[in-house]
């Protein structure tokens, strides 16, 4: 008979892997998108400041 605590523990290594892969994807997407986002933000500020 399995203990209830063991049944609710889940797949910890799997969740750790999913978390690390998600963090890696966020860093990768941010490094690609950051220059474009910076340009859009600067253009928006320039339009507002000249208004």
N, C-alpha and C positions, 0 to 999 in steps of 0.2 A: 504494500500500500504506500503510495507516494504521499509525502507531506504536502499540505496546502501551500506552504511558503515556497516550496520548490516549483510547484505548478505556476505560480504567479510571477516567478522571477523573470521569465522571458529569455530572449536571446540577446544577452548583453554584448557580446562581441559583434554581433550583427548591427546593433544600434550604434555602437561606437564607430564602426566602419561607415555606416550611413551618415553619421554626423560629420566625420572627417571628410568624406567625399563631398557632402553638401558645402562645407566650409571651403574646400578647394575650388568648387565650381563658382562660388560667390567671389572668391579672390580673382579667379581667372576672368570672369565676366566684368568685374569692376575694373581690372587693369586694362581691358579692351575698351570699355565704355567711358572711362574717366575723361579722356581728352575730348571726346565728343560732347559729353555732358558739360564740361567746363566751358567749351565754346558756346553752347546754347545758353548757359547761364550768364556768361559775359555779354552776349548779344542782347539778352533780355534786360540786363542792368543798364546797358548803354541806351537802349530805347526808352527805358523809364526815366533815366537821368536827363535825357534831352527833351523829355516831354514837358 
